Amino acid sequence: MTITATRPSAHPAVPVAAGAGFLTSLKVFSVRSLKKSFRDGESMLMAILLPVLLMLIFTFIMGGAIDVGTGGGREAYLAYVMPAVVLTAAGFGASYTAVVVSQDVTTGFMNRLRTMPFPSVTVLLGHTVSSMARNLMATAVVFLVGFAVGFRTEATVGQLLAAVGLILLWILAITVIFALLGLVAGSPESANGYGFILLFLPYVSSGFAPVDTMPGWLQGFAEHQPMTPVIDAARALMNGRDPGADPWIAVAWCLGFMVIAIWLITVVFPRKTAR
């Protein structure tokens, strides 16, 4: 018997998917994060409602009794407290980033995405873009309510744009920090708890009361913590005054936070999302 060897027939090579590009992936995950946040109506409501309530409480309940050295009265205190309320709103909005990032890590979503042909870091960037969009909306609402209850300004358009730009830079910095907290937290609940600590910073600053009215042992921290120059610079710009060196100090704080947080993310992210 003769055995005839047959050569395996050649099959055409299966084309390998090129995968999604960076911008396409960023768009996909930004939209995904936005849809997810808007479906969580309670979180969105609290991120907007709580700062508005704070502004109304401080203005109408405490504003008449607090003398901030600007002539007294509710209108003066509203002008004083407005930047702190806006930045508090930004903090509450950004804290949601820590929760959703932690959910993606703890549920294995990040690991599943690592096997797909696109830059996995765009998941974090998508959460950051979504947080910026949510915070812009919350900030706009706070400003509108502030104008409705009597906030007025003599600032020029350039000063207002500079104040808004500084606020946006702080929102970006704190969002990156919350994304890092979401990566290192063991659960969404603990991520929310870690973030809650940062939300107290505006209250221990010049945001709601002058630093020199605080106890001596607290004044050093309140004067030199990052929120004070951000708030002081935004307040001066929003009220048409010369902010001095505060904007540059605030920008330095924001950029420093972002550089450190991004570096830590590059270290932690590959370890949290192993193939």
C-alpha positions in Angstrom: 0.0 0.0 0.0 1.3 3.4 -0.9 0.6 6.2 1.5 0.4 9.5 -0.2 1.3 12.4 2.0 -0.9 15.4 1.5 0.2 18.9 2.2 -2.2 21.0 4.3 -4.0 23.5 2.2 -2.9 27.0 2.7 -5.6 29.2 4.2 -5.6 33.0 3.8 -4.3 34.8 6.8 -6.9 36.2 9.0 -6.6 40.0 9.2 -5.7 41.3 12.6 -8.0 44.2 13.8 -6.0 47.4 14.0 -8.0 48.5 17.1 -9.3 51.8 18.0 -7.1 54.9 18.0 -6.5 57.1 21.0 -9.1 59.8 20.2 -11.7 57.2 19.2 -11.3 55.3 22.5 -11.3 58.6 24.4 -14.6 59.6 22.8 -16.2 56.2 23.5 -15.3 56.1 27.1 -16.1 59.7 27.7 -19.6 59.2 26.3 -19.9 55.9 28.4 -18.9 57.7 31.6 -21.3 60.6 30.9 -24.2 58.3 30.2 -23.4 56.4 33.4 -23.3 59.5 35.5 -26.5 61.0 34.1 -28.3 57.7 34.8 -27.2 58.1 38.5 -29.6 61.0 39.0 -29.1 61.0 42.8 -25.4 61.7 42.6 -25.9 64.4 40.0 -28.6 66.0 42.1 -26.4 66.0 45.2 -23.4 67.4 43.4 -25.5 70.4 42.4 -28.0 70.7 45.2 -25.7 70.5 48.1 -23.4 73.4 47.2 -26.5 75.5 46.3 -27.9 74.8 49.7 -24.6 75.7 51.3 -24.6 79.0 49.5 -28.1 79.8 50.6 -27.5 78.8 54.2 -24.3 80.8 54.5 -25.7 83.8 52.8 -29.2 84.1 54.3 -28.6 82.5 57.7 -25.0 83.4 58.5 -24.4 86.2 56.0 -26.0 88.9 58.1 -24.0 88.1 61.2 -20.5 87.6 59.6 -18.4 90.7 59.0 -15.8 90.0 56.4 -14.3 93.4 56.4 -16.1 94.4 53.2 -18.9 96.5 54.6 -20.9 93.6 56.1 -24.3 92.4 55.0 -25.5 89.6 53.0 -24.5 91.0 49.6 -20.9 91.5 50.7 -20.7 88.0 52.2 -22.3 86.5 49.1 -19.5 88.1 47.0 -17.0 86.8 49.5 -18.3 83.2 49.7 -19.1 82.6 46.0 -15.7 81.2 44.9 -15.7 78.8 47.9 -19.2 77.5 47.0 -18.2 77.0 43.3 -15.0 75.1 44.3 -17.0 73.1 46.8 -19.4 72.1 44.1 -16.4 71.1 42.0 -15.1 68.9 44.8 -18.4 67.1 45.2 -18.7 66.6 41.4 -15.1 65.3 41.1 -15.5 62.8 44.0 -17.9 60.8 41.9 -14.8 60.0 39.7 -13.2 58.0 42.5 -16.3 55.9 42.9 -16.8 55.0 39.2 -13.1 54.3 38.7 -13.1 52.0 41.7 -16.1 50.2 40.3 -14.4 49.6 37.0 -11.3 48.2 38.9 -13.1 46.0 41.5 -15.6 44.5 39.0 -12.8 43.5 36.6 -13.9 45.8 33.9 -10.4 47.3 33.5 -8.9 43.8 33.2 -11.3 42.8 30.4 -10.5 46.0 28.5 -6.8 45.3 28.7 -7.3 42.4 26.3 -8.9 44.6 23.7 -7.0 46.5 21.0 -7.1 50.1 22.3 -5.3 52.2 24.8 -6.7 51.1 28.2 -5.6 54.4 29.9 -8.4 56.1 27.9 -10.8 54.6 30.4 -9.4 56.9 33.1 -9.2 59.8 30.7 -12.9 59.2 29.8 -13.8 59.5 33.4 -11.8 62.7 33.7 -13.5 64.3 30.6 -16.9 63.3 32.0 -16.1 64.8 35.4 -15.1 68.0 33.8 -18.4 68.2 31.8 -20.4 67.4 35.0 -18.6 70.0 37.0 -19.0 72.7 34.3 -22.7 72.1 34.5 -22.8 72.2 38.3 -20.6 75.4 38.3 -22.9 77.1 35.9 -25.9 76.2 38.1 -24.2 77.6 41.2 -23.3 80.8 39.3 -26.9 81.2 38.1 -28.3 80.8 41.6 -25.7 83.2 42.9 -26.8 85.9 40.5 -30.5 85.1 41.2 -29.9 85.8 45.0 -28.0 89.0 44.5 -24.4 88.3 43.4 -23.0 91.2 41.3 -19.6 91.9 40.0 -17.6 94.8 38.6 -15.0 92.5 37.0 -14.1 92.8 33.4 -14.6 90.0 30.9 -10.9 89.1 31.1 -11.0 88.9 34.9 -14.1 86.6 34.8 -12.5 84.4 32.2 -9.3 84.2 34.2 -11.4 83.2 37.3 -13.3 80.6 35.4 -10.0 79.3 33.9 -8.5 79.0 37.4 -11.5 77.1 38.6 -11.4 74.7 35.7 -7.7 74.1 36.4 -8.5 73.2 40.0 -11.4 71.0 38.8 -8.9 69.1 36.5 -6.3 68.7 39.3 -8.8 67.4 41.8 -10.4 65.1 39.3 -7.0 63.5 38.6 -6.5 63.1 42.3 -9.9 61.4 42.7 -9.1 59.1 39.7 -5.9 58.0 41.6 -7.9 57.4 44.8 -10.3 55.3 42.8 -7.4 53.1 41.5 -5.9 52.5 45.0 -9.1 52.1 47.0 -10.2 48.6 47.8 -13.9 49.3 47.1 -16.2 52.1 45.8 -17.3 52.8 49.4 -13.7 53.3 50.6 -13.0 55.5 47.5 -15.9 57.7 48.5 -14.6 57.9 52.1 -11.1 58.9 51.0 -12.5 61.6 48.7 -14.7 62.9 51.5 -11.6 64.0 53.4 -10.6 66.3 50.6 -14.0 67.9 50.5 -13.3 69.5 53.9 -10.4 71.6 52.6 -12.6 74.6 51.5 -13.9 74.9 55.1 -10.4 75.1 56.6 -9.3 77.9 54.2 -10.2 81.5 53.5 -13.3 80.3 51.7 -16.0 80.9 54.3 -14.3 83.1 56.8 -11.0 85.1 56.9 -8.0 83.1 58.1 -7.2 85.6 60.9 -10.5 84.9 62.6 -9.5 81.2 63.2 -7.6 79.9 66.2 -3.8 80.5 66.0 -3.0 76.8 65.8 -5.2 76.5 62.7 -4.2 79.7 60.9 -0.9 78.3 59.6 -2.5 75.3 57.9 -5.4 77.4 56.6 -3.1 80.1 55.2 -0.8 77.7 53.3 -3.0 74.9 52.1 -3.8 74.8 48.4 -7.4 75.9 48.5 -6.6 79.3 50.0 -4.7 80.8 47.1 -7.1 79.3 44.6 -10.1 80.8 46.4 -8.4 84.1 47.1 -7.3 84.5 43.5 -10.8 83.5 42.1 -12.5 85.9 44.6 -10.3 88.9 43.7 -10.8 88.2 39.9 -14.6 87.6 40.2 -15.0 90.9 42.2 -12.8 93.0 39.9 -9.8 93.4 42.2 -6.1 92.8 41.7 -5.3 89.2 42.8 -1.6 89.8 43.3 0.5 86.7 43.3 -2.3 84.4 44.3 -3.1 83.1 40.7 0.5 82.0 40.2 0.6 80.3 43.5 -2.7 78.6 42.7 -1.5 77.5 39.3 1.6 76.1 40.9 -0.4 74.0 43.4 -2.7 72.7 40.6 0.1 71.7 38.3 2.1 70.2 41.1 -0.9 68.0 42.1 -1.5 66.9 38.6 2.2 66.0 37.9 2.4 63.9 41.1 -1.0 62.3 40.6 -0.3 61.4 37.0 3.0 59.9 37.9 1.4 57.8 40.6 -1.3 56.7 38.2 1.4 55.5 35.7 2.9 53.4 38.5 -0.4 52.0 40.0 -2.4 51.5 36.8 -0.4 48.7 35.3 -0.4 46.8 38.6 -4.1 47.2 39.0 -4.9 46.0 35.5 -2.7 43.0 34.8 -3.4 40.9 31.7 
